[in-house]
């Protein structure tokens, strides 16, 4: 998610809808690596300067560009206070954001916007490229972080970005992709290694947090499947109180699926706990006929997830495994960052001894084609068809 900054700090921006245009723009300002599948049709643009970030992708048929770019910020060449919201459909972050173990607030500071600061190693510092092929690139960076109670982390991040071939995507999702459907899938393998003292629940733990900024539209709806069952056993179905209660016309819970508007018009966020989460969530743009899926590592042996609420917490390891964010004006009349929404996943809180590491996979799939064909994919992966997703809200 993104926190709103002071008026004028974050400017609204729009992203070109054509992949080649976006790549040309990126190359004018930052080094950009373009990865492809073996057919040469599916393409992914990655920027080492932005922590090996996946900026955007295309399925090659339409030339659609799926990731949202903050063109104003990228072209300015400037670094801003608090956060540099460059955009991108798969960016590497580390949690927790808030609480007594936060890495976004200096020790002892109030949990407010003035003191909130995205750590430079996950905001503005480049990750060197250590290996690259036609279809993959590997980035490595070692750095230090300090949390709210003053504990220092010495970490090394290895991030492998690769384009997933169609046959492998079918295997990973357990579906057959119908003819006439064009697809691009990008996977990031994200590893944190501890080079310092042992991490435990008293020192504070870190998590791997992957966030994807995607182009919003008036007809985009997010669909998040959840584990059904009683609240007494599994807890609440959805946390929708991050920025105040989400209005009923923007959020619906029905038949094992959470529906959430991704139109980029109203600032809101939802979260799903590890007890309720499933390993795949998605969205559907009914006008563009684009089905997007996010699939990620969801271990079934732990519910220990960092808590990012901006407060001293009674349950610092009672956080969410899945989130979705919709951008919008932070206040009436204020400028917003842009027309985007996010699909997010997190690893469990990492209990790491010196020399140990933790890994989190996140895959983003985009499918473009006839509605009937997309309907089959959505039903197989999300448990609900695109027609229902489109009409839910």
C-alpha positions in Angstrom: 0.0 0.0 0.0 1.0 3.6 -0.1 0.5 6.2 2.6 -0.7 9.6 1.5 1.9 12.3 1.9 1.6 16.1 2.4 -0.2 18.0 -0.4 2.0 18.4 -3.4 4.5 15.7 -2.4 3.0 12.9 -4.5 1.7 14.0 -7.9 -0.9 12.2 -9.9 0.4 10.4 -12.9 -0.9 8.2 -15.7 0.8 5.3 -17.3 0.8 4.7 -21.1 -1.2 1.6 -22.0 1.3 0.4 -24.6 4.2 -1.7 -23.5 6.7 -0.5 -26.1 5.9 3.1 -25.1 6.4 2.4 -21.5 9.8 0.6 -22.1 11.0 3.5 -24.3 10.0 5.9 -21.6 11.8 3.9 -18.9 15.0 3.6 -20.9 15.1 7.4 -21.3 15.5 7.7 -17.5 16.8 4.4 -15.9 18.5 1.3 -17.1 15.8 -1.2 -18.0 16.1 -4.9 -18.7 13.5 -6.6 -20.9 13.0 -10.3 -20.3 11.0 -12.5 -22.7 9.6 -16.1 -22.9 10.9 -18.5 -25.6 8.3 -17.3 -28.1 9.3 -13.7 -27.7 5.7 -12.6 -27.2 5.5 -12.3 -23.4 7.8 -9.5 -22.2 8.6 -8.1 -18.8 10.4 -4.8 -18.0 12.7 -4.8 -14.9 14.6 -1.9 -13.4 17.7 -2.6 -11.2 17.8 0.9 -9.9 14.4 0.3 -8.2 15.5 -2.8 -6.3 15.1 -5.1 -9.3 11.5 -4.1 -9.6 9.2 -5.5 -12.3 7.7 -2.3 -13.7 5.4 -3.7 -16.3 4.7 -6.6 -18.7 2.8 -7.5 -21.8 1.3 -10.6 -23.4 2.7 -9.6 -26.8 -0.6 -9.8 -28.7 -2.2 -6.5 -27.8 0.8 -4.7 -26.6 -1.1 -3.8 -23.4 1.1 -2.6 -20.6 -0.1 -4.0 -17.3 2.0 -2.3 -14.6 1.2 1.3 -13.4 4.1 3.7 -13.8 4.5 7.1 -12.0 5.8 8.9 -15.1 6.0 12.3 -13.3 8.3 11.0 -10.6 10.4 8.8 -12.8 11.0 11.6 -15.4 11.8 14.2 -12.6 14.9 12.4 -11.6 14.3 13.5 -8.1 14.1 11.6 -4.8 11.3 12.7 -2.4 10.6 12.6 1.3 9.0 9.6 2.9 8.6 7.4 -0.2 9.5 7.3 -3.9 6.4 5.8 -5.5 7.9 4.9 -8.9 5.2 2.3 -9.5 5.7 -1.2 -10.9 3.7 -4.5 -10.8 6.1 -6.4 -8.5 8.2 -4.5 -6.0 10.2 -5.8 -3.1 9.4 -4.4 0.4 10.0 -5.6 3.9 7.6 -5.5 6.8 6.5 -4.6 9.4 5.4 -1.0 8.5 4.1 0.0 11.9 4.2 -1.1 15.6 7.0 -1.6 18.1 9.1 -3.6 15.5 8.5 -1.2 12.6 11.4 -0.5 10.3 9.6 2.6 8.9 9.7 4.8 12.0 12.8 6.0 14.1 13.0 4.6 17.6 10.6 6.4 20.0 9.0 8.6 17.3 5.2 9.0 17.0 3.4 6.8 14.4 2.5 9.7 12.1 3.1 10.8 8.6 5.8 13.3 9.5 8.0 10.5 11.0 7.2 7.7 8.5 10.1 6.9 6.2 10.4 4.1 3.7 14.0 2.7 4.3 16.2 3.6 1.3 17.3 0.0 0.7 13.7 -0.8 -0.3 12.9 2.6 -1.8 15.7 4.3 -3.7 18.9 2.2 -3.6 19.8 0.1 -6.7 20.2 -3.7 -6.5 23.2 -4.8 -8.7 22.4 -7.3 -11.4 24.6 -10.4 -10.8 23.2 -12.7 -13.5 20.9 -12.3 -16.6 19.6 -14.5 -19.4 16.9 -14.0 -22.0 14.2 -14.9 -19.6 15.6 -14.1 -16.1 17.6 -11.7 -14.0 19.1 -12.0 -10.5 19.7 -9.0 -8.2 21.6 -9.1 -4.9 22.0 -6.4 -2.2 23.3 -6.4 1.4 22.3 -3.7 3.8 21.4 -2.8 7.4 18.0 -1.9 8.9 17.0 -0.7 12.4 13.6 -1.3 13.9 11.6 0.8 16.3 13.2 -0.7 19.5 16.7 -0.2 18.1 17.5 -3.7 17.0 19.8 -3.8 13.9 19.4 -6.2 11.1 22.2 -7.1 8.7 20.5 -8.6 5.7 21.3 -9.8 2.2 18.5 -9.8 -0.4 18.5 -12.0 -3.5 15.8 -11.4 -6.0 15.3 -13.6 -9.0 12.9 -12.3 -11.7 11.9 -14.7 -14.5 9.3 -15.1 -17.2 7.2 -18.2 -16.7 6.4 -20.3 -19.9 2.9 -21.2 -20.7 3.2 -24.9 -20.0 4.7 -24.2 -16.6 2.0 -21.6 -15.8 -0.7 -24.3 -16.6 1.0 -26.7 -14.2 1.4 -24.1 -11.4 -2.2 -23.0 -11.7 -3.7 -26.5 -12.4 -5.5 -25.2 -15.5 -5.5 -25.5 -19.3 -5.2 -22.1 -20.9 -7.8 -22.1 -23.7 -6.8 -21.2 -27.3 -7.3 -17.5 -28.1 -6.1 -16.4 -24.6 -2.8 -14.6 -24.5 -0.8 -14.7 -21.3 2.2 -13.3 -19.6 3.5 -14.6 -16.2 6.3 -13.2 -14.2 7.7 -14.8 -11.0 9.9 -13.3 -8.4 11.8 -15.5 -6.0 12.7 -13.3 -3.0 15.2 -14.4 -0.4 16.4 -12.6 2.8 19.5 -13.9 4.5 20.5 -13.0 8.1 24.2 -12.0 8.4 23.8 -10.6 11.9 22.4 -11.6 15.3 19.6 -14.1 15.7 16.1 -12.7 15.2 13.4 -13.7 17.6 10.0 -12.4 18.6 11.5 -10.2 21.3 14.0 -8.4 19.0 11.4 -8.1 16.2 11.1 -10.1 13.0 11.1 -9.1 9.3 8.8 -10.4 6.5 9.1 -10.3 2.7 6.3 -8.1 1.3 5.5 -8.0 -2.4 3.2 -5.4 -3.8 2.0 -5.0 -7.4 0.7 -1.7 -8.7 -1.7 -2.3 -11.6 -3.6 0.0 -13.9 -7.1 0.6 -12.6 -10.3 1.1 -14.6 -13.9 1.9 -13.8 -14.8 -1.8 -14.4 -11.9 -3.5 -12.4 -12.9 -5.6 -9.5 -10.6 -7.5 -7.1 -11.6 -11.0 -6.1 -10.0 -12.6 -3.1 -11.0 -16.2 -2.2 -11.0 -17.1 1.5 -11.3 -20.1 3.7 -14.8 -20.5 4.9 -15.7 -21.3 8.5 -16.7 -19.8 11.8 -15.3 -16.6 13.1 -14.7 -18.3 16.5 -12.3 -20.8 14.8 -10.8 -18.7 11.9 -11.3 -15.1 13.0 -12.9 -12.3 10.8 -13.1 -12.8 7.1 -11.6 -9.5 6.1 -9.9 -6.5 7.7 -11.4 -3.4 6.1 -10.5 -0.8 8.7 -7.0 0.4 7.5 -8.3 3.8 6.3 -11.7 3.7 7.8 -14.5 1.3 7.0 -14.8 0.5 3.3 -18.2 1.5 2.0 -20.7 -1.3 1.2 -20.8 -0.5 -2.5 -17.0 -1.1 -2.7 -16.7 -4.3 -0.7 -18.8 -7.5 -0.7 -18.3 -10.8 1.0 -20.2 -13.6 -0.6 -19.9 -17.3 -1.3 -16.2 -17.7 -0.3 -15.0 -14.7 -2.2 -14.3 -11.1 -1.1 -15.0 -8.5 -3.9 -13.3 -5.2 -3.7 -13.3 -2.2 -6.2 -10.1 -1.6 -8.0 -11.1 1.6 -9.8 -8.5 3.9 -8.5 -11.1 6.4 -7.3 -11.4 5.8 -3.5 -8.5 5.2 -1.1 -9.1 2.0 0.7 -7.4 -1.3 1.7 -8.4 -4.8 2.8 -6.4 -7.6 4.4 -6.9 -11.3 4.9 -5.3 -13.3 7.7 -3.2 -16.4 7.1 -6.1 -18.5 8.6 -8.4 -17.2 6.0 -6.1 -16.6 3.0 -5.7 -18.8 0.0 -2.6 -18.9 -2.3 -4.2 -17.1 -5.2 -6.1 -13.8 -5.5 -7.0 -11.8 -8.6 -8.9 -9.1 -10.4 -10.9 -8.7 -13.6 -11.1 -5.6 -15.9 -14.4 -6.2 -17.7 -13.8 -3.5 -20.3 -10.3 -4.6 -21.2 -11.1 -8.3 -20.8 -8.0 -8.8 -18.6 -7.9 -11.4 -15.9 -5.0 -10.9 -13.4 -3.9 -13.5 -10.9 -1.4 -13.2 -8.0 -0.1 -16.5 -6.7 2.3 -16.7 -3.8 3.9 -18.9 -1.1 1.5 -19.6 1.7 2.9 -22.0 4.2 0.3 -23.9 6.2 2.4 -24.4 9.3 2.4 -20.9 10.8 0.0 -18.0 11.4 2.9 -15.7 12.6 2.7 -12.7 10.3 3.9 -9.2 11.1 1.4 -6.5 12.0 1.8 -3.2 10.1 -0.8 -1.1 12.0 0.6 2.3 13.0 0.4 1.8 16.7 2.0 0.0 19.6 0.5 -3.4 19.2 -0.9 -6.1 21.5 -0.5 -8.6 18.7 2.6 -7.7 16.7 2.5 -11.1 14.9 -1.2 -11.1 14.1 -1.0 -9.5 10.7 -2.3 -10.3 7.2 -1.0 -12.7 4.6 -2.9 -11.0 1.7 -3.8 -7.4 1.0 -5.4 -5.3 -1.7 -5.2 -1.5 -1.9 -7.1 0.9 -4.1 -5.7 4.4 -4.6 -7.8 7.6 -4.4 -7.6 11.1 -3.0 -6.3 11.0 0.6 -8.6 13.8 1.5 -11.4 15.7 -0.3 -9.9 17.9 -3.0 -6.3 16.4 -2.5 -4.3 15.0 -5.4 -3.9 11.2 -5.6 -0.9 9.3 -6.9 -2.7 7.8 -9.8 -5.3 5.4 -11.2 -3.9 2.2 -9.8 -4.8 -0.6 -7.4 -2.5 -3.2 -5.7 -2.5 -7.0 -5.2 -0.1 -7.8 -2.3 1.3 -10.9 -0.5 3.6 -11.4 2.5 5.7 -14.1 3.9 5.4 -15.2 7.5 7.5 -13.4 10.0 11.0 -14.8 9.6 12.7 -16.4 12.6 16.3 -16.5 11.3 19.5 -17.5 13.1 22.8 -16.0 11.7 23.4 -17.5 8.3 19.8 -18.7 7.8 17.5 -17.4 5.1 13.8 -17.3 4.2 12.2 -17.2 0.7 8.9 -16.0 -0.7 7.6 -16.6 -4.2 5.1 -14.3 -5.9 3.8 -14.8 -9.4 1.7 -12.3 -11.4 -0.4 -13.7 -14.4 -2.2 -11.6 -16.9 -4.7 -13.2 -19.3 -6.3 -11.4 -22.2 -8.9 -12.9 -24.5 -12.6 -13.8 -24.9 -14.7 -13.6 -21.8 -15.9 -17.2 -22.0 -12.3 -18.5 -22.0 -11.3 -16.2 -19.2 -14.4 -17.3 -17.2 -13.0 -20.9 -17.2 -9.6 -19.8 -15.9 -11.2 -17.7 -13.2 -13.5 -20.4 -12.0 -10.6 -22.9 -11.8 -8.3 -20.5 -9.9 -10.6 -18.2 -7.9 -13.7 -20.3 -7.6 -15.8 -17.8 -9.4 -16.2 -16.7 -13.0 -15.4 -13.3 -14.5 -19.0 -12.6 -15.2 -19.8 -12.9 -11.5 -16.7 -10.8 -10.6 -17.8 -8.1 -13.0 -21.3 -7.9 -11.6 -20.5 -8.3 -7.9 -20.3 -4.6 -7.1 
